[in-house]
Amino acid sequence: MSATKTFEYRTVDRAGKHKKGKIEAANKAAAVQQLRQQGLVPVAVVDGDSKLRQEITIPGFGGRTTLKDLAVFARQFATMTASGMSLLRSLAVLEDQVEKAPLKKAIHEVRLDIEGGVSLSGALAKHPKVFPELMVAMVRAGEAGGFLDGAMERMAVNFEKDAALRGKIKGAMTYPVIVLIFTAVLVGAVLAFIVPVFENMFAQFGGELPLPTQILVTGSHSLVWSGPLFIGLIIGSVVLFRRRLEHSPSFRLAYDRFKLRIPVFGPLFTKIAISRFARNFGTLLGVGVPVMQALDVVGATTGNLVITHAMKDLQTAVRDGLPMSAHLGRHPVFPRMVTQMIEVGEESGQISQMLDKVADFYDREVDTAAESLTAAIEPLMVIVMGVAVGGMVLCLYLPMFTIYENVQG
């Protein structure tokens, strides 16, 4: 007999009554099934044996709605509506159990709008900072086709995979960022505390310091004002760069093109862009969103203007009655395999399924590329840190040779 685990759950019945408790089951799926057999709608089911699942919340941070939050929202919404619970009651339950203030407020206002006669998609569209355009388009298609729960379920899968994709990239970039920050702190500590000690020792013996050591000593003397100035310049440059990206389409397009062509990181960024394009496009077509509207939404959600311009070109092709695959091949960002898969999808009438396969393939490619990049960056970062620290140590010990020669003389 297989071992069982304890799961903590929160449920709601069709009358909207909440219930919390624990249940024994072989796995999470089995726990959910048991709760459904009891006529309950699972809102949350977590492993009760693990106390390390709680997230750390820092005051003032973490209030932004993430893809994970949207995935949970969409999945719970789909579960409740599929069980026969009314739209308003489902939103009331979700509003009650959501913890993040922006999302809770948005759900509350959406519920009020629906009570006033506004459609769910129209109510969601009033909160673009919380509910992305992709979600609004899929809900609108679900409302029109009468399969809102199915659209929400597919949307949850889309958000979960997108969140996993972003997590892989963040994981690949975490190590070099930590190493660079640690190196900067170490260099600052050497300049602030170690260099003055050596400077006093050199002054006792007299003589002229070598140029590298003199530069290090000068850097130590100016650290009080040069350190904050350096940090301020970095922060200011980042702020100005982000504003330029936001307000200058031509600069954003040039930057997005540069990202796709940059050595080492370029192929990774390209695979991410293609994966997101295929996943979003396939998801929208899969729930019945018209092609023209789907292309418009995909162009706005891929996060890369190169893809956005390609989507506009595809809209022109569709408007003229031409196959998308022919126009897609004109854009170098899309590999031949992608255009061929879409061409097969157009011929077989299964373009949504083909796009899902493309997205799955590039998700695996991103995973492999991120692991390879991490493996390549680790020794490089060690070399960078070694050169920085070793160079400073060498500069500090250069005067020792002069002092030794003076003593021998």
Residue pairs with C-beta under 8 A, 6 or more apart in sequence:
2 26
3 26
4 24
4 25
4 26
5 24
5 25
5 26
5 27
5 47
5 48
5 49
6 22
6 23
6 24
6 47
6 48
6 49
7 22
7 23
7 24
7 25
7 28
7 31
7 45
7 46
7 47
7 48
8 20
8 21
8 22
8 45
8 46
8 47
8 48
9 20
9 21
9 22
9 23
9 31
9 35
9 42
9 43
9 44
9 45
9 46
10 18
10 19
10 20
10 42
10 43
10 44
10 45
10 97
11 18
11 19
11 20
11 35
11 40
11 41
11 42
11 43
12 18
12 19
12 40
12 41
12 43
12 80
12 85
12 93
13 19
13 39
13 40
13 41
14 39
14 41
14 83
14 84
14 85
16 85
16 89
16 92
16 93
18 93
18 96
19 40
22 48
23 31
23 34
23 35
25 31
25 34
28 45
28 47
31 42
31 45
32 42
32 45
35 41
35 42
35 45
36 42
36 83
41 79
41 80
41 83
41 85
42 79
43 76
43 80
43 93
43 97
44 76
44 97
46 53
47 53
55 62
62 100
63 100
63 101
63 102
64 100
64 102
65 100
65 102
65 103
65 106
65 129
65 130
66 163
67 159
67 160
67 162
67 163
67 166
68 159
68 160
68 163
69 98
69 100
69 103
70 131
70 132
70 135
70 155
70 159
71 156
71 159
71 160
71 163
72 156
73 94
73 98
73 103
73 107
74 135
74 152
74 153
74 155
74 156
74 159
75 152
75 153
75 156
76 94
77 90
77 91
77 94
77 149
77 152
78 148
78 149
78 150
78 152
78 153
78 156
79 149
80 89
80 90
80 93
80 94
81 87
81 90
81 148
81 149
81 152
82 149
82 153
85 93
87 114
87 120
88 111
88 114
88 115
91 107
91 110
91 111
91 114
92 111
94 107
95 104
95 107
95 108
95 111
98 104
98 107
102 129
102 130
103 130
106 127
106 130
106 131
109 123
109 126
109 127
110 120
110 123
110 124
110 126
110 127
113 122
113 123
113 126
114 120
114 123
119 140
119 143
120 139
120 143
120 148
121 136
121 137
121 139
121 140
121 143
124 131
124 135
124 136
124 139
125 131
125 136
132 301
133 297
133 300
133 301
134 155
134 158
134 280
134 283
134 284
134 297
134 301
135 155
137 284
137 289
137 293
137 294
137 297
138 151
138 152
138 154
138 155
138 283
138 284
138 287
138 289
139 148
139 151
139 152
139 155
140 289
141 151
141 284
141 287
141 288
141 289
142 148
142 149
142 150
142 151
142 152
142 287
144 288
145 151
145 287
145 288
147 287
150 287
151 287
154 283
154 286
154 287
155 283
157 283
158 279
158 280
158 283
161 279
161 359
161 363
162 276
162 279
164 363
165 272
165 275
165 276
165 363
165 366
168 366
168 367
168 370
169 268
169 272
169 366
169 370
171 370
171 374
172 268
172 370
172 371
172 373
172 374
172 377
175 374
175 377
175 378
175 381
176 377
176 381
179 381
179 382
179 384
179 385
180 381
180 384
182 385
183 384
183 385
183 388
183 389
186 385
186 388
186 389
187 388
187 389
187 392
188 223
188 227
190 389
190 392
191 216
191 219
191 220
191 223
192 220
192 223
194 396
195 216
195 217
195 219
195 220
195 396
196 220
198 396
198 399
199 217
199 220
202 209
202 213
202 399
202 403
205 403
205 406
207 399
207 402
207 403
207 406
208 402
209 217
209 399
210 395
210 398
210 399
210 402
212 394
212 395
212 398
213 395
213 396
213 398
213 399
215 395
216 392
216 395
216 396
219 226
244 251
245 251
245 252
245 255
246 252
249 305
252 305
253 305
253 306
253 309
256 304
256 305
256 306
257 306
259 265
259 266
259 269
259 304
260 266
260 269
260 270
260 273
260 304
260 306
260 333
262 269
264 373
264 376
265 373
267 369
268 366
268 369
268 370
268 373
269 304
270 333
271 362
271 365
271 366
271 369
272 362
272 366
273 302
273 303
273 304
273 306
273 307
273 333
274 333
274 334
274 335
274 338
274 358
274 362
275 358
275 359
275 362
275 363
275 365
275 366
276 301
276 302
276 303
277 298
277 302
277 307
278 338
278 355
278 356
278 358
278 359
278 362
279 355
279 356
279 359
280 297
280 298
280 301
280 302
281 294
281 295
281 298
281 355
282 351
282 352
282 353
282 354
282 355
282 356
282 358
282 359
283 352
283 356
284 293
284 294
284 297
284 298
285 291
285 294
285 351
285 352
285 355
286 352
286 353
286 356
289 297
291 318
291 324
292 315
292 318
292 319
295 311
295 312
295 314
295 315
295 318
296 311
296 315
298 307
298 311
299 307
299 308
299 309
299 310
299 311
299 312
300 308
302 308
302 311
306 331
306 333
307 333
309 331
310 328
310 331
310 333
310 334
313 327
313 330
313 331
314 324
314 327
314 328
316 327
317 323
317 324
317 326
317 327
318 324
323 343
323 346
324 342
324 346
325 339
325 340
325 342
325 343
325 346
328 334
328 338
328 339
328 342
329 336
329 339
337 358
338 358
341 354
341 355
341 357
341 358
342 351
342 354
342 355
342 358
344 354
345 351
345 352
345 353
345 354
345 355
348 354
